[in-house]
Amino acid sequence: MELDLFYALKDAFEISTPAHNHFSDALKSVSWDAVFYADGEHHFYKSGFTFTTPSFDPFEVSRNWMPSAIFSDGSCIEF
């Protein structure tokens, strides 16, 4: 489930256009357990899975600060 969620968010990020932000839609479509903003990032939690992104807009995200995830097993990955 966690890996599927990560790839769904990554796919939405990659197919977003200035006219349609699929990434924002995907983030909003998930029933997150907790959501908050701190330290310049949006944090999303669901059953041990943590997803962070500096922006809901893929065109505002710097290649030096990409969305990332921490899985319940402790492994980490970023876009």
Residue pairs with C-beta under 8 A, 6 or more apart in sequence:
1 47
1 49
2 47
2 48
2 49
2 69
2 71
2 72
3 71
5 30
5 46
5 49
5 51
6 49
6 51
6 69
6 71
6 77
8 26
9 23
9 26
9 27
9 51
9 67
10 67
10 79
12 22
12 23
12 25
12 26
12 27
13 22
13 23
13 26
13 58
13 67
13 79
14 58
15 22
16 22
16 23
16 24
16 58
16 59
18 59
21 56
21 57
21 58
23 56
23 57
23 58
24 56
24 57
27 42
27 44
27 53
27 56
30 44
30 46
31 46
32 44
32 45
32 46
33 45
33 46
33 47
34 43
34 44
34 45
35 42
35 43
35 44
35 45
36 42
36 43
37 43
40 54
41 52
41 53
41 54
42 52
42 53
42 54
42 55
42 56
43 50
43 51
43 52
44 50
44 51
44 52
45 51
47 72
48 71
48 72
49 69
49 70
49 71
49 72
50 69
50 70
51 67
51 68
51 69
52 67
52 68
52 69
53 61
53 67
53 68
54 60
54 61
54 62
54 65
54 67
55 61
61 67
66 78
66 79
67 78
67 79
68 76
68 77
68 78
68 79
69 76
69 77
69 78
70 76
71 77
